[in-house]
């Protein structure tokens, strides 16, 4: 067995922690973890080339919309400032590939978001991340922050 890098172990542990909190949460809908999905891809969607992806959490809620959640164990305070935008863009593109499958391919509404472990302490970075993802219709959740009443 190959030894896993520390960051990968940390990411998998965080993902398992988040997923355990979701188990049994669905009432009418069905939540599925590591949901395989056939993606629309290519420069143009007209060709409808197919690729595969895997959503961390997928909830099919009574048929009129779905929920897509990506779990990222990103420690934003450890990322070099010059690399923050690249990481934000990468996360957004990944989630939007999943969203496109449902909006463009199946004409179903989507509520999507990304769960990060903790909010960054670097001044202004939390707001930057939330504003960036929000401008693309993605909700950001800081897992270790207490829920608002």
Residue, then its C-alpha position, 0 to 999 in steps of 0.5 A: x500500500x502506498x503511503x498517502x501524503x499528509x494533505x490527502x489524509x487531512x482532506x479525507x478525514x475532513x471529508x469523512x467528518x462532513x459526510x457523517x454530519x449529513x447522514x440521515x439529514x434527508x427527509x423527502x430527498x435522497x442524499x448520496x455520497x461520492x455520486x458519479x456523474x457524467x459531465x458535459x464537457x468541451x469548449x462547446x456544449x453543442x458537441x455534448x462530449x462526455x466525461x465523468x466526475x464525482x460529486x462529494x454530496x448530492x441530494x435529490x430533493x423531491x424532483x424540482x431541484x437538486x443540491x450539490x456540495x463539494x467538500x474542500x479541505x483547503x487551509x486558505x491561510x497557507x496558500x500563497x496570496x498569488x495562488x488564491x485566485x487560481x484555487x478559487x477558480x479551480x474550485x468554481x470550475x469543478x462545481x460548475x461542471x456538476x451544475x451544468x449537467x443538471x441545468x443544461x443537460x437535464x433542465x433541473x434547478x440546482x442549489x450548490x455550495x462548497x464546504x471549507x473547514x475553517x474561515x481564513x484569519x488573513x484580513x479580507x480573505x474570507x470576504x474575498x472567497x465568499x464574494x467570489x463564489x457568491x458571484x457565481x451562485x455558490x454558497x460557502x460554508x465554513x464548517x467549524x463556524x457555529x450555525x446562525x440562529 
